[in-house]
């Protein structure tokens, strides 16, 4: 089987799923973000409001994070999330997880990502996906309206 999920015990019971492990959080206060992971990236239409998630390491040079973030400011790409996490085994080194408003197929976003690649010791795009700000849509299925 190639599928797994993280969720509450209520969901496991509701969907008759086997619980493989309980209490997987590595911190007392934990917030879980759910993502769909696949081997192949899926393109998101430029017509949809999109977000792109990425992770960078800026090293320990003074101002390096500010330099990286300034690229988004210059391109007028809104940053919706910036979260730091320690790099295991490397004291005082941080990885930064970012969410930006924009689609990786947009030239402006791609240009900033290329520039980040040049100034950051590590940069990886985690994915591009429709943002959760999509308006509610009604779809007619066999004469029944679904929301």
C-alpha positions, -999 to 999 in steps of 0.1 A, spaced: 0 0 0 13 35 -9 -10 57 12 -9 69 47 -26 97 67 -21 117 99 -53 124 118 -73 120 149 -86 87 163 -121 98 155 -112 99 118 -96 65 120 -127 50 135 -151 68 111 -131 56 80 -122 22 95 -85 29 93 -57 11 111 -37 33 135 0 26 130 13 49 157 -1 73 183 14 105 197 38 113 168 43 149 177 78 159 185 68 189 206 43 195 234 26 223 215 21 211 180 3 224 149 -2 200 121 -5 212 85 -19 187 60 -5 183 25 -9 160 -4 24 146 -15 32 131 -48 63 121 -68 53 143 -97 45 180 -94 10 190 -105 6 222 -125 -18 247 -110 -36 269 -135 -24 305 -135 -61 316 -133 -64 302 -98 -51 320 -67 -21 300 -58 5 296 -30 40 282 -33 58 267 -3 96 265 -1 124 259 24 157 278 24 188 280 45 206 313 45 237 304 64 249 324 93 261 355 75 246 388 89 217 400 69 214 369 47 177 363 56 169 400 50 186 397 16 165 367 7 132 382 19 140 415 0 138 396 -33 101 390 -26 96 426 -16 112 439 -48 90 416 -69 59 426 -49 52 389 -40 34 387 -7 49 364 19 21 347 39 43 326 62 78 326 76 87 299 100 122 290 113 132 255 124 166 245 139 187 222 117 193 190 137 229 185 145 240 220 135 239 243 165 224 278 158 216 270 122 181 275 110 160 264 80 132 288 70 99 276 56 81 302 35 47 304 18 43 330 -9 13 341 -29 20 331 -65 23 303 -89 57 288 -98 47 290 -135 46 328 -133 77 345 -146 80 368 -116 79 340 -91 104 319 -111 128 348 -113 128 353 -75 133 315 -70 163 316 -94 178 345 -75 172 327 -42 190 297 -56 220 319 -62 222 335 -27 211 306 -5 232 276 3 200 255 2 166 262 -15 139 237 -23 104 243 -36 80 221 -17 51 227 -40 26 250 -56 -11 246 -49 -44 265 -51 -47 288 -21 -75 282 4 -89 316 -5 -109 301 -34 -145 313 -36 -172 287 -29 -185 271 -61 -217 255 -69 -217 224 -92 -247 208 -107 -245 170 -106 -275 151 -120 -298 181 -113 -286 183 -77 -267 214 -66 -235 207 -46 -216 233 -26 
